[in-house]
Every structure is written in C-alpha cells, then in structure tokens.
C-alpha cells in the first residue's frame, strides 16, 4: 500500500476521521447517560415506589425518565449529585410519569 503524497489525504482518512470523532462522542454520551442513571436512582431511593425507567440523550441533552407515584425529591439535589460525574453545562431534563395502576377488568368478561 502506498502512502499519498505529503499534504494530501487519502479517501480513507476523510472517512475514518469523522467516524472516529462520532464514535468518541457516542462513547462519552453513553458514559454520561450511565452515570446520570445511577445518580438518579440514588436520588430517587428516598421516594418509595419511584424508579428511573431510562436515560436518553438527544443532541447533547440527557433526558431522565422517571416513574413516581408521589412527589419527587428536589431536582436541585439531583443536579448537585451530578456535579463532577458529568460535564458542567450539560443540560438535564427530568421527564416524569405518574406510576398508577388501574385494574381494567378481564377481556371478554
């Protein structure tokens, strides 16, 4: 395999460089999402019946999906707990669902 002349990039470099950057960004977002989920689970541990159902990243914002039958602990506590675990300035959104069960009956009866 011959190298391209100095100062010129081969087609492989033009593809591999953005691919590498994208892979690194994905790994970072996954790491931050995982840290956010474990921190949010600890944050909710004081709230009986509450659970983190997932953490998604959209663009550079992390969405913490929470099911809680009552009141959530103060979100300021979550944000303080996240300091040092994810980068400063990273937007966090807590998306809540009321965890309520409804006995709907039996099908056909």
N, C-alpha and C positions, 0 to 999 in steps of 0.2 A: 504494500500500500504506500503510495507516495503522498507526501505532505503538500498542501497548497503553497504557493509562493508566499513569502513573508508579507504580512499586511492584508492578506486575503483570507477570508473564512470559507471553509468548505460548507456544503449544504448540511452536513451532519451537525456542525456547530450551531448553525442557525436554528435547528430543530431541538437539539439537546439542551441548549442554554435555557430557553423558556420552559422546557419540560422540567428541568431541574429546579428552577425557581418555583414553578407551580407545585411540584412535589414537596418542596421545603415548606411552602406556605400551608399546604394541606396538613402536613405533619404537625406544624405549630398550632393550627386551629384545632386539630384533634386533641392535642395535648391540653390546650386551654379549656376545651369543652369537657374533657375528662376531669380536670382539676375543679372546674366550676360545678360539675355534677356532684363530686364527692363533698365539696364545701357546702353546696346547697342541701345535701342530705343531712349533714351535721346541723345546719341551720334549722331544718325542719324537725329535727329529732325532739324538740321541745313541744311540738304540736301533734298531739295524738291523732292518728289516722291520716296524717298528711304524708305525701310521698312525691318524689321527683319522678316524673314519668319519662323524662328525656331532656337532653340539651341539644339544640340545633344551632348551627352557625349559618347565618345568611349574610353574605358580604363579609363585613368584619364585625358584626353584631352577634352576640350569643343570646339565644332565647332559652330560658329555663322554664320548662313546662312542669307545672305543679298541680296536683290534685289535693284539695284540702276541704274537709267538711266544716271547718270553722274558720277562725281568724288566723292569718299568717303572722309569724313573728315580724318585727320591724325589718323592712328591707335594708335599712341602714346597717343592721347587724351583718347581713349577708355581704354587703359591699365592703364593710370593714374586714370581714374574714377573707375576702378575695384579694385584699392588698398583699402584694408580694407573691401571689400564686399565679396571677395573670398580669399582663402589662397594664400600667396606668393608662387611663384614657380609653380602655376597651369598653364599648357600650354593652350593658347587660339589660335584658328585658325579662321580667318575670311574667309568664303567661299562666293564669290560673283557671282551673276548672273546679267547680263545686263537686266534691265526691259524694253523691247522693244516690242511694239505691231505691228503685221503685219496683215493687212486686206487681208485675203487669198481668199475672194470671197464667193460664195454660192455653196453648194454641188448640183451637178446635173445641174448647170446652167452656 
